[in-house]
């Protein structure tokens, strides 16, 4: 079934794209959630008329994403955790912890956009990529240090 995307859908396409998907996926997920419309001739013409607005919106979002990427380059996130003798953490540091600490510094990023393969389980410095927008990926430095005991 052909569907016109009304907004960007991860691993499927971008706003305004016409994509071929399974009927069940379209009828049960994309259309009811408002992510897509059935690709009838009427809807295709409507989206062609809105193409200029969509392009302007995408361009503006990309510029904002590039500005955020430049801001992220100077950010160092420092997290203190209880650690053992060899520098192994008793818990782990996840993307949720990194996102919360970034929010404390005034930068709001969705935790799902922080691309960590697995949680950090040791003390150290790590470079972590952050997907901001399509093809715009920033880097932040995460420093995990042992928590000082009183």
N, C-alpha and C positions, 0 to 999 in steps of 0.2 A: 504494500500500500504506500502511495506517495503522500508525504506530509511536508508542509511548509513550516519551518521552525519560527516561532514567535520570539524566542530568546535563545541564547547560547545553551547548548546541552553538552556536557562533558562527554567525550568519546563518540559524539554523533555528528555535530555540526554547529554552525553559527547562525545567528538571527538572519532570516531571509533565505536560507538555503532550502532547497527542495531535496529531501532525502527519501530513500526507499527503506521502509521498516516493516516488520511483521504486523499483520492486522491487529492482533491482540495487544501488542505493545502500543500501537497508535490509539486504539479504542479504549484501552483500560488505563493507560498512563499518560501519554503525551497530550491528547486532546482534553481529557477531564481536568488535568492539572494546569491547562492553559499554556503548555509549552509548544503546542503546534496546532495547525489547522489542516483539514483534509485538502489536498492539492487539487481542487476543482479549478476550472478555467476562470471562474469568478474570483476566487481567492488569489490565484496567481496574478491576475490583472491588478487586484488591489495592492498586492505586495510590490509589483513593478512600479506603481505610482508612488509608493512610500520608500522606494529604494534610495533616493537621495537623502531623506531624513535618516535612514538607517546608517548610511555611510558616514554622515556627519556625526552621529552619535558614537559610532565605532571609533572614528578618528579622535574625538574628544576623550573617550575612555582610554584609548591607547596613550595619549599625551599625559593624562593623569597617572596612568600606570608607570610610565617612564619617569615621571617626577617622583613617585613613591619609591621606585627602584633606586634612584639616586639618593633618596633619604635613607633607605635601608642600608646602603653601603657603609654609612658611618655608625651604624648601631651595633653595640656590643651588649648582649644579654648575659647578665651574671646571675647564676642560680646557686644557692647554697643548699647542700643536702648532707645528711649524715653519711659518713663514709667509714670504711674499715681501714685497717693498717696499710694495705697495699693500694689504696685509692679506689677500691670497689665500693659502689654505692649500696646502701641497704635497700633502697627502692630503685626507681629509675626516673629519668627525666623524659617526659613525653612532649609531643607537639602542643598539648593543652597547657603544660607548664610554660613552655616557651611563649605561647600566645598570651598567656596571662601576664607574664613579665614584660612583654612588649607593650601591652595595654597600659601597664603601670608607667611606662616611659612615654606614653602618649601616642603610640602608633597602633592602630587597630587593624589586625589581620586575622582572617578566619583561620582557625587551627587546621582545617583540611587543606589549606594552601601551603602549609609548611611541610616541605617534602623531606621527611625523615624516613629512612628505610626501616629502622627499628629504634626503640627507645635507647637512650644513652644510659649505660650502667657503670660508668667509670668517670673519675675526675679527669678534667682536661679541657682543651680548647677544640672546638669543632666549627667548621664552616657549613652552614645549613642553607640550602636553596629555598626560596619562597616564590611560588608561582603567583604572579600578580594578575596577569592578563594573558591572553593567547600570545605565545612567543615572547613574553616579557617575564624574565625570571631574575629576581634579585638575590643577593647573598647577605646573610647576617652572620655574625660571629657569636657563638654560644660558649660561654665560659662556665664550667661547672667546678665549683670549689668545695672543699670539705667544710661542713658547718663547724664553727668553733664552739666547744663545750665550755661551760663556766666552771 
